[in-house]
Amino acid sequence: MKRKLFAAGLALTLSAGAAGTAFAQAKPEVLVKQRQAAMTLQGKYFGPLGGMLKGAVPYDANVVARNAAFLEALSKMPWDGFAESTKGEKSRVLPVAWTDAAKFKQAQDQFQSAVTALVAASKSGDEAKVKAAIGDVGKNCGSCHDNFREKQ
């Protein structure tokens, strides 16, 4: 009986490991779609904040806090979709994202830091701090697009 349980446990363990490896090897086109979806959602939740910064949308601290929290989660999502295997896939990523990976990683880190600062500012209740943080996030988005994204 113990041998049968051990064998069943071993089989489950081995099959779980094989399944994990299969999930880790996502198709390049899927990775591209996932990273693009994350970037699209970043734009969706940053848009109203940019409008508030420009004065085109009335300032709403609740919307800022909610959108900043969404952006914090989203700021971590697209980067694993820039795997080496996606280089040949149709997208607007410039080759420099792979040839200068350190610079690309630095841009990611700066963006994530700016979003984290926005979250902190949104909790402060200080509209001027929030707007400065929104501006910083926008600058980081723009800088990354300028350096690593093909122009339309």
Solvent accessible surface area in square Angstrom, and as a share of the most:
residue,aa,sasa,rsa
1,M,174,0.78
2,K,174,0.74
3,R,210,0.76
4,K,154,0.65
5,L,118,0.58
6,F,144,0.60
7,A,56,0.44
8,A,54,0.42
9,G,34,0.32
10,L,85,0.42
11,A,61,0.48
12,L,129,0.64
13,T,91,0.53
14,L,119,0.59
15,S,64,0.41
16,A,65,0.51
17,G,45,0.43
18,A,66,0.51
19,A,45,0.35
20,G,39,0.38
21,T,75,0.44
22,A,69,0.53
23,F,170,0.71
24,A,86,0.67
25,Q,130,0.58
26,A,40,0.31
27,K,130,0.55
28,P,38,0.24
29,E,75,0.33
30,V,58,0.33
31,L,24,0.12
32,V,8,0.04
33,K,137,0.58
34,Q,104,0.46
35,R,5,0.02
36,Q,80,0.36
37,A,53,0.41
38,A,8,0.06
39,M,56,0.25
40,T,95,0.55
41,L,75,0.37
42,Q,14,0.06
43,G,46,0.44
44,K,121,0.51
45,Y,39,0.15
46,F,38,0.16
47,G,40,0.39
48,P,47,0.30
49,L,0,0.00
50,G,12,0.11
51,G,12,0.11
52,M,4,0.02
53,L,74,0.37
54,K,170,0.72
55,G,61,0.59
56,A,84,0.65
57,V,56,0.32
58,P,114,0.72
59,Y,64,0.24
60,D,56,0.29
61,A,50,0.39
62,N,122,0.63
63,V,43,0.24
64,V,0,0.00
65,A,43,0.34
66,R,127,0.46
67,N,1,0.00
68,A,0,0.00
69,A,54,0.42
70,F,84,0.35
71,L,1,0.00
72,E,52,0.23
73,A,50,0.39
74,L,12,0.06
75,S,1,0.01
76,K,120,0.51
77,M,105,0.47
78,P,1,0.01
79,W,37,0.13
80,D,115,0.60
81,G,2,0.02
82,F,28,0.12
83,A,35,0.27
84,E,113,0.51
85,S,68,0.44
86,T,1,0.00
87,K,109,0.46
88,G,79,0.76
89,E,57,0.26
90,K,194,0.82
91,S,31,0.20
92,R,71,0.26
93,V,32,0.19
94,L,54,0.27
95,P,95,0.60
96,V,48,0.28
97,A,3,0.03
98,W,43,0.15
99,T,113,0.66
100,D,54,0.28
101,A,60,0.47
102,A,79,0.61
103,K,87,0.37
104,F,13,0.05
105,K,109,0.46
106,Q,102,0.45
107,A,17,0.13
108,Q,18,0.08
109,D,57,0.30
110,Q,91,0.41
111,F,10,0.04
112,Q,44,0.19
113,S,71,0.46
114,A,4,0.03
115,V,0,0.00
116,T,71,0.41
117,A,51,0.40
118,L,0,0.00
119,V,17,0.09
120,A,63,0.49
121,A,11,0.09
122,S,17,0.11
123,K,162,0.69
124,S,59,0.38
125,G,67,0.65
126,D,55,0.29
127,E,73,0.33
128,A,76,0.59
129,K,118,0.50
130,V,1,0.00
131,K,54,0.23
132,A,69,0.54
133,A,11,0.09
134,I,0,0.00
135,G,15,0.15
136,D,63,0.33
137,V,1,0.00
138,G,25,0.24
139,K,151,0.64
140,N,25,0.13
141,C,36,0.22
142,G,31,0.30
143,S,55,0.35
144,C,16,0.10
145,H,71,0.32
146,D,93,0.48
147,N,60,0.31
148,F,9,0.04
149,R,82,0.30
150,E,91,0.41
151,K,142,0.60
152,Q,186,0.83
